[in-house]
Amino acid sequence: MWQKQGGAANEMPHVDFDTEMVAAIFLDEGSYEQAPGIQRIERVGNTVTIYYKFFETLWSMLNPCSVVKLPRADGESVFIETTS
């Protein structure tokens, strides 16, 4: 996925999936005037809630996304869009 989104193979971040996980929001392929941004992450038990919002960009972006690495959780991940 890293390389499909334009990342260089030699710059790919290391993720140890035994102890870490990745939360990501990808938009459909295309050009956008908005991009998603992960705002905060809350963990209650094994449930991880990822809060995100869209922000306006100053220029068109191709295939915008937001990706973060965090400690692994084996439960459900829930994504909630916010406005603030």
Buried (B, 14 or more C-beta within 10 A) or exposed (E): EBEEEEEEEEEEEEEEEEEEBBBBBBBEEEEBEBBBBBBEBEEEEEEBBBBBBBEEEEEEBEBBBBBEBBEBBEEEBEBEEEEE
